[in-house]
């Protein structure tokens, strides 16, 4: 038995197909004609673009979005200029120049603190490898048409590999590297293909044709198990499929506990396509629209019009359902090269999010103008991130009032019925949440950062990652304090961090009185089913019991029981 990272739930039973890619060794060669070499490079770029366009044509919305990101990388002036510059200045072959530029880009992304951003290095590697193969005249592996059902085993699957997987014949995949936020994991969940990642050296342990059985939620992989074990997992797979189909009946039902406590389940999204997926998955609203993705993978700030269209699209998809849009949250681990933000020793504690927006007012005002103009197309709620003081809330609201006045002067329409709230992700905000509640319309608890800041744990540091624990009593007490303070002021309180979709903690959060849970689209219906089976009064007693315990281990043990 092997244990990896359960990246996409589901059971897979089938023959292994070992995917081994040819190692490419690049020789640095001197050249005489730079123009010819640059022409070779541009022909490879054009061919790569054709290939990605072809993949995009034959894939779904989520895969198309990733292919769009790859097309943007192909057009990046820093990539093109970097290769041409090296060819011209160093008189070297295009392959060596490309390798140098790609290695630099990858190193920059891999050094970032945020796991999501580090995983984006895979996109750059993928595009770079495809250009390189075209420069060398080599063929790419094609996973779009497989002859029989298989479980793919690979060192890694690139985003373009995953995008073109033959959905009929790929039962699941297992890789040596990757995490839950890697594109291969995101794509697997979107395509509903079971996946286990992070199994070091697994390609050396498995042969073509071996029978693999694995659980994509538990991360357990069995190789050539006995027939009774295969039968057991096959039956489990059938049962899961039946349960999933049964969940579809809850699509249009309300999220109400068995003793009548109603809560709202929203979706976390990064773009309009995600909103469509959340809507189709039964979301009662959007609890977090991460607008920073509009600003990334490009060379300049998005215009007011571009932002307006993106916000309008999401609001129209959701209709009367609430859409909470978070204002720009960059800095820290989310760098925008074109903004030339300062390098900082502690970026998570530095110049980021609302701090940038209050300092660079024009960027903030452009976004607020787009948001206000879009507000007439749906039920918009605006949320400020990274708030640590009342002064910041008042300053942000002051800029909002300036923008409203400007739009009035220009005779541009905006809704007068917009709630404005804040993310509670800094302990300082949680501690003064009774004061903050008097000047905002709602709170949304961002547990990803709240845990990190409360426990002083860098969750990317392997030595101390075990201390990053949502069951930490200090974190849970802060969450309860925020909910209580919000309610005392008559304000609703939501949660948009990963904890909101954690089935172990959903009962506790319900008992604490959380009004809105926002999560990934695939977690919505299971969470609805779970809450509908719970008693709010019993969960209140459970939450009180949890808050009396002194260690994360005790809390986790109680909840697992």
C-alpha positions in Angstrom: 0.0 0.0 0.0 1.2 3.5 -0.8 -0.1 6.7 0.8 -0.1 10.0 -1.1 -2.2 13.2 -1.2 -5.8 12.6 -1.9 -6.3 15.3 -4.6 -9.6 14.4 -6.2 -12.2 12.1 -4.6 -13.5 8.9 -6.1 -12.5 5.2 -6.5 -10.4 3.9 -9.4 -9.8 0.3 -10.3 -7.9 -0.6 -13.5 -4.7 -1.3 -15.4 -1.7 1.0 -15.0 -0.4 2.9 -18.0 3.0 4.2 -17.2 3.7 7.5 -18.8 7.4 8.2 -19.1 8.5 11.3 -21.0 11.8 11.5 -22.8 14.5 13.5 -21.0 15.5 16.4 -23.2 19.1 17.4 -23.0 19.8 20.9 -24.3 23.2 21.7 -25.7 24.4 25.3 -25.8 25.7 26.0 -29.2 27.2 29.1 -30.8 25.4 30.5 -33.9 26.3 32.8 -36.8 22.9 34.0 -38.0 20.8 35.4 -35.2 17.9 36.2 -37.6 17.5 32.6 -38.7 17.6 31.4 -35.0 15.0 33.9 -34.0 12.9 32.8 -37.0 13.2 29.2 -35.8 12.0 30.3 -32.3 9.0 32.1 -33.7 8.0 29.2 -35.9 8.1 27.0 -32.8 5.9 29.6 -31.0 3.4 29.5 -33.8 3.2 25.8 -33.9 2.8 25.7 -30.1 0.0 28.2 -30.3 -1.8 26.0 -33.0 -1.4 22.9 -30.7 -2.8 24.7 -27.7 -5.7 26.1 -29.7 -6.5 22.6 -30.9 -6.5 21.2 -27.3 -8.7 24.1 -26.3 -11.3 23.3 -29.0 -11.8 19.8 -27.6 -12.1 20.6 -23.9 -14.6 22.0 -21.4 -14.7 25.4 -19.8 -12.3 24.8 -16.9 -9.7 23.3 -19.3 -10.2 26.1 -21.8 -9.4 28.6 -19.1 -6.0 26.9 -18.4 -5.3 26.8 -22.1 -6.1 30.5 -22.3 -3.5 31.1 -19.6 -1.0 29.1 -21.7 -1.7 31.2 -24.7 -1.1 34.4 -22.7 2.3 33.0 -21.6 3.2 32.4 -25.3 2.5 36.1 -25.9 4.4 37.4 -22.9 6.9 40.0 -24.1 9.3 39.1 -21.3 9.4 35.5 -22.5 9.8 36.4 -26.2 12.1 39.4 -25.6 14.2 37.3 -23.1 14.8 34.5 -25.7 15.5 37.0 -28.6 17.8 39.0 -26.3 19.8 36.0 -25.4 20.1 34.8 -29.0 21.2 38.2 -30.2 23.5 39.2 -27.3 25.1 35.8 -26.5 25.0 34.4 -30.1 23.5 31.1 -28.8 20.9 28.7 -30.2 17.2 29.2 -29.5 17.0 26.0 -27.4 19.6 27.2 -24.9 18.1 30.7 -24.8 14.6 29.4 -24.2 15.9 27.1 -21.4 17.5 30.0 -19.6 14.4 32.2 -19.7 12.1 29.3 -18.7 14.4 28.3 -15.8 14.4 32.0 -14.6 10.6 32.3 -14.7 10.1 28.9 -13.0 12.6 29.8 -10.2 10.7 33.1 -9.5 7.3 31.3 -9.2 8.7 28.4 -7.2 10.2 30.8 -4.7 6.8 32.4 -3.8 5.3 31.7 -0.4 1.8 30.9 -1.7 1.2 27.2 -2.8 -1.2 28.2 -5.5 1.4 30.6 -7.1 4.2 28.0 -6.7 2.0 25.5 -8.6 1.7 28.1 -11.5 5.4 27.3 -12.3 4.0 24.1 -13.8 2.2 26.2 -16.4 5.4 27.9 -17.4 7.3 24.6 -17.5 4.5 23.0 -19.6 4.5 25.8 -22.2 8.3 25.9 -22.2 8.5 22.2 -22.8 6.0 22.3 -25.6 8.0 25.1 -27.4 11.2 23.1 -26.8 9.7 20.0 -28.3 8.6 21.9 -31.4 12.1 23.5 -31.7 13.6 20.0 -31.6 11.0 18.6 -34.0 9.8 16.0 -31.4 6.3 14.6 -30.9 4.2 15.2 -27.8 2.5 12.4 -26.0 -1.2 12.2 -26.8 -3.6 11.2 -24.0 -6.7 12.2 -25.9 -7.3 8.8 -27.6 -6.6 5.8 -25.5 -7.4 2.2 -26.6 -8.7 1.0 -23.3 -9.6 2.1 -19.7 -6.5 2.8 -17.7 -5.1 4.4 -14.6 -2.3 6.8 -15.6 0.9 6.7 -13.6 3.4 9.5 -14.2 6.1 11.7 -12.6 3.7 14.6 -13.2 0.9 15.5 -15.6 1.3 18.9 -17.2 -1.8 21.1 -17.4 -2.0 20.5 -21.1 -1.7 16.7 -20.5 -4.6 16.9 -18.1 -6.7 19.1 -20.4 -6.7 16.5 -23.2 -7.3 13.4 -21.1 -9.6 10.9 -22.7 -12.5 11.2 -20.1 -14.0 7.8 -21.3 -10.8 5.8 -20.8 -8.9 7.6 -17.9 -10.2 5.9 -14.7 -7.8 8.0 -12.6 -4.2 9.1 -12.3 -1.4 8.9 -9.8 1.7 11.1 -9.9 4.9 11.5 -8.0 4.7 15.2 -7.4 1.9 17.9 -7.0 -0.5 19.0 -4.4 -4.2 19.8 -3.9 -3.8 23.2 -5.6 -1.8 22.1 -8.6 -3.5 22.4 -11.9 -3.6 18.6 -12.3 -5.5 18.4 -9.0 -7.9 21.2 -9.9 -8.5 19.8 -13.3 -9.1 16.3 -11.9 -11.7 17.6 -9.5 -13.4 19.6 -12.3 -13.5 16.6 -14.6 -14.4 14.3 -11.6 -11.4 12.0 -12.2 -10.0 10.4 -9.0 -6.4 11.4 -8.4 -3.6 10.7 -5.9 -0.5 12.9 -6.0 2.8 13.2 -4.2 3.8 9.5 -4.3 7.5 9.7 -4.6 9.2 7.2 -6.9 5.9 5.5 -7.7 6.9 5.2 -11.4 9.7 2.9 -10.3 7.4 0.7 -8.3 4.7 0.1 -10.9 4.8 -1.6 -14.2 2.5 -1.3 -17.3 -0.5 -3.6 -16.8 -0.3 -3.7 -13.0 -3.8 -3.6 -11.4 -4.2 -0.4 -9.4 -6.9 0.3 -6.8 -7.1 3.7 -5.1 -9.2 6.0 -3.2 -8.8 9.6 -4.4 -10.0 11.1 -1.1 -7.9 9.0 1.3 -4.9 9.1 -0.9 -4.4 5.3 -0.6 -3.0 3.3 -3.6 -3.0 -0.5 -3.7 -0.9 -2.4 -6.4 -2.1 -5.8 -7.6 -4.4 -6.5 -4.5 -6.3 -9.7 -3.9 -9.6 -10.2 -5.7 -11.7 -9.6 -2.6 -10.1 -6.2 -2.1 -10.7 -5.3 -5.8 -14.4 -6.4 -5.3 -14.6 -4.3 -2.1 -13.4 -1.1 -3.9 -15.5 -1.8 -6.9 -18.6 -2.0 -4.7 -17.5 1.2 -3.0 -17.2 3.0 -6.3 -20.7 1.9 -7.3 -22.1 3.2 -4.0 -20.3 6.5 -4.3 -21.8 7.0 -7.8 -25.2 6.3 -6.4 -24.7 8.7 -3.5 -23.5 11.4 -5.9 -26.6 10.9 -8.1 -28.8 11.1 -5.0 -27.2 14.4 -4.0 -28.5 16.0 -7.3 -31.9 15.9 -5.7 -30.7 18.6 -3.2 -29.8 21.0 -6.0 -32.7 23.3 -5.5 -33.4 22.7 -1.8 -32.6 25.1 1.0 -29.9 24.4 3.5 -31.8 24.0 6.7 -30.9 21.9 9.8 -33.5 19.2 10.8 -34.7 21.6 13.6 -35.2 24.5 11.3 -31.9 26.6 11.4 -31.4 28.0 7.9 -27.9 28.8 6.6 -26.6 29.8 3.1 -24.1 27.8 1.1 -22.1 29.9 -1.4 -19.3 29.2 -3.8 -15.7 30.5 -3.9 -14.8 31.6 -7.5 -12.1 33.3 -9.5 -13.9 34.1 -12.7 -17.3 34.0 -14.5 -16.8 30.4 -15.6 -16.4 29.3 -11.9 -19.7 31.2 -11.2 -21.5 29.1 -13.7 -20.1 25.9 -12.2 -21.1 27.0 -8.7 -24.6 27.9 -9.9 -25.0 24.5 -11.5 -23.7 22.9 -8.3 -26.5 24.3 -6.1 -24.8 27.5 -4.7 -27.2 29.8 -3.0 -24.8 32.7 -3.8 -21.1 33.5 -4.3 -19.4 34.0 -1.0 -16.0 35.0 -2.4 -15.1 36.3 -5.9 -11.3 36.6 -5.9 -10.8 39.5 -8.2 -7.0 39.3 -8.2 -7.1 36.7 -11.0 -8.3 39.5 -13.3 -5.0 41.2 -12.6 -2.7 38.2 -13.0 -1.1 36.5 -16.1 -0.9 39.8 -17.9 1.4 42.8 -18.5 -0.7 45.7 -17.3 -3.7 46.5 -15.0 -7.1 45.6 -16.3 -9.2 48.5 -17.4 -12.4 49.7 -15.7 -14.4 48.3 -18.7 -12.8 44.9 -18.6 -13.5 44.6 -14.8 -17.1 45.9 -15.3 -17.8 43.1 -17.8 -16.3 40.4 -15.6 -18.3 41.5 -12.5 -21.5 42.0 -14.6 -21.2 38.5 -16.0 -21.0 36.9 -12.5 -23.9 39.0 -11.2 -26.1 38.0 -14.2 -25.3 34.3 -13.8 -26.4 34.4 -10.2 -29.5 36.6 -10.7 -31.0 37.5 -7.3 -28.6 35.4 -5.4 -25.9 37.4 -3.4 -22.5 37.8 -4.9 -19.7 38.9 -2.5 -16.8 40.4 -4.5 -13.5 40.9 -2.7 -11.6 44.0 -3.7 -8.0 43.6 -5.0 -6.0 41.3 -2.8 -2.4 41.3 -4.2 1.0 41.6 -2.6 2.5 39.1 -0.2 2.6 35.9 -2.2 0.6 37.3 -5.2 3.0 39.4 -7.2 2.2 41.5 -10.2 5.5 42.1 -12.0 4.1 45.1 -13.9 3.4 46.9 -10.6 7.0 46.8 -9.4 6.0 46.2 -5.8 8.9 46.3 -3.3 10.7 43.1 -2.3 10.0 42.6 1.4 11.5 40.4 4.1 8.0 39.5 5.5 5.6 39.9 2.5 2.7 38.4 4.4 3.0 41.2 6.9 3.8 43.8 4.3 2.5 46.0 1.6 -0.5 44.1 0.3 -4.3 44.0 -0.3 -6.2 47.0 1.3 -2.9 48.6 2.2 -2.0 48.9 -1.5 -5.5 50.1 -2.4 -5.5 52.9 0.2 -2.0 53.9 -0.9 -2.6 53.7 -4.7 -6.1 55.2 -4.8 -6.5 55.3 -8.5 -6.1 51.5 -8.8 -8.7 51.1 -6.1 -11.1 53.7 -7.5 -11.0 52.0 -11.0 -12.1 48.8 -9.4 -14.8 50.4 -7.2 -16.2 52.3 -10.3 -16.4 48.9 -12.2 -18.1 47.3 -9.2 -20.6 50.0 -8.6 -21.5 50.2 -12.3 -22.0 46.4 -12.3 -24.2 46.5 -9.2 -27.4 47.2 -11.1 -27.1 43.7 -12.7 -27.5 41.7 -9.6 -27.2 41.4 -5.8 -23.7 42.8 -5.2 -21.9 42.8 -1.9 -18.4 44.4 -1.7 -15.8 43.1 0.7 -12.4 44.6 1.8 -9.6 42.2 2.5 -6.7 42.3 5.1 -8.5 44.8 7.4 -6.7 45.3 10.7 -8.2 48.6 12.0 -11.3 50.8 12.0 -9.2 53.5 10.3 -8.8 51.3 7.2 -12.5 50.6 7.0 -13.3 54.3 7.2 -10.6 55.2 4.7 -11.9 52.6 2.2 -15.5 53.8 2.7 -14.4 57.3 2.1 -12.9 56.4 -1.3 -16.1 54.5 -2.0 -18.1 57.7 -1.4 -15.8 59.7 -3.7 -16.5 57.2 -6.5 -20.2 57.3 -5.9 -20.2 61.0 -6.3 -18.1 60.8 -9.4 -20.5 58.4 -11.0 -23.4 60.6 -10.0 -21.7 63.6 -11.7 -21.3 61.5 -14.8 -24.9 60.3 -14.6 -23.8 56.7 -14.5 -26.2 54.3 -12.7 -25.3 52.2 -9.6 -27.4 50.4 -7.0 -28.0 52.1 -3.7 -28.6 48.7 -2.1 -25.1 47.3 -1.8 -23.8 45.8 1.5 -20.2 46.5 2.3 -18.3 44.1 4.6 -14.8 43.0 5.5 -12.8 39.9 5.7 -11.7 38.9 9.2 -8.4 37.2 8.6 -6.1 39.2 10.9 -6.4 38.5 14.7 -6.5 42.3 15.4 -9.7 42.5 13.4 -11.2 39.5 15.3 -10.3 41.1 18.6 -12.1 44.4 17.8 -14.9 42.8 15.7 -17.4 44.3 18.2 -16.2 47.8 17.1 -15.9 47.0 13.4 -19.4 45.4 13.3 -20.8 48.9 14.0 -19.5 50.2 10.7 -19.9 47.3 8.2 -22.8 45.3 6.9 -21.2 41.8 7.3 -18.1 39.8 8.2 -16.6 37.0 6.2 -14.0 34.9 8.0 -10.9 34.0 6.0 -9.6 31.1 7.9 -6.6 30.4 5.6 -4.8 33.5 6.8 -6.5 33.7 10.2 -5.0 30.3 11.2 -1.6 31.4 9.8 -1.5 34.7 11.6 -3.0 33.5 14.9 -0.6 30.6 15.2 2.4 32.4 13.7 2.9 29.4 11.4 4.1 29.6 7.8 2.1 26.7 6.3 4.6 26.3 3.5 7.4 25.6 5.9 7.6 21.8 6.1 9.3 21.8 9.5 6.3 23.5 11.2 3.4 22.8 8.8 1.9 20.4 11.3 1.2 23.4 13.6 -1.0 25.0 11.0 -4.2 23.4 12.4 -7.8 24.5 12.0 -8.6 22.7 15.2 -6.4 25.0 17.2 -8.5 26.2 20.2 -7.3 29.8 19.8 -8.5 29.9 16.2 -11.9 28.4 17.1 -12.4 30.8 20.0 -11.6 33.8 17.7 -14.2 32.5 15.1 -16.8 32.2 17.9 -16.0 35.7 19.1 -16.4 37.2 15.6 -19.7 35.4 15.0 -21.1 36.6 18.4 -19.9 40.2 17.9 -21.4 40.3 14.4 -24.8 39.0 15.7 -24.9 41.4 18.6 -24.7 44.2 16.1 -27.4 42.6 13.9 -24.9 41.7 11.1 -24.6 38.4 9.3 -21.3 36.4 9.4 -19.9 34.1 6.7 -16.8 32.1 6.2 -14.9 31.8 2.9 -11.7 30.0 4.0 -11.1 26.3 3.4 -12.5 25.4 6.9 -16.0 26.3 5.7 -16.1 23.2 3.5 -14.4 20.9 6.1 -17.0 18.2 6.9 -15.4 17.7 10.4 -15.8 21.3 11.4 -19.2 22.1 9.6 -21.1 20.9 12.7 -19.1 23.1 15.0 -19.5 26.2 12.8 -23.3 25.5 12.5 -23.4 25.3 16.3 -21.5 28.6 16.6 -24.2 30.3 14.6 -22.3 30.9 11.3 -24.8 32.3 8.8 -23.0 31.6 5.5 -20.5 28.9 4.4 -18.6 29.5 1.1 -16.6 26.7 -0.5 -15.6 25.0 -3.7 -18.4 24.0 -6.0 -18.0 20.3 -5.5 -18.3 20.6 -1.7 -21.7 22.4 -1.8 -24.1 19.4 -2.1 -22.3 17.2 0.4 -22.3 20.1 2.9 -26.0 20.6 2.3 -26.8 17.0 2.9 -24.7 17.1 6.1 -26.3 20.2 7.5 -29.8 18.9 6.7 -29.1 15.9 8.9 -27.9 17.9 11.9 -29.7 19.4 14.8 -28.8 23.0 15.4 -29.5 22.8 19.2 -27.3 19.7 19.5 -24.5 21.4 17.5 -24.7 24.4 19.8 -24.0 22.0 22.7 -21.2 20.4 20.7 -19.6 23.8 19.9 -19.7 24.7 23.6 -18.0 21.4 24.4 -15.3 22.0 21.7 -14.6 25.5 23.1 -13.8 24.1 26.5 -11.1 21.8 25.2 -7.4 22.8 25.5 -5.7 21.1 22.5 -6.3 20.6 18.8 -5.8 16.9 19.3 -8.6 16.7 21.8 -10.9 18.7 19.6 -10.2 16.6 16.5 -10.6 13.4 18.4 -14.0 14.5 19.8 -15.2 15.5 16.3 -14.0 12.3 14.7 -15.9 10.3 17.3 
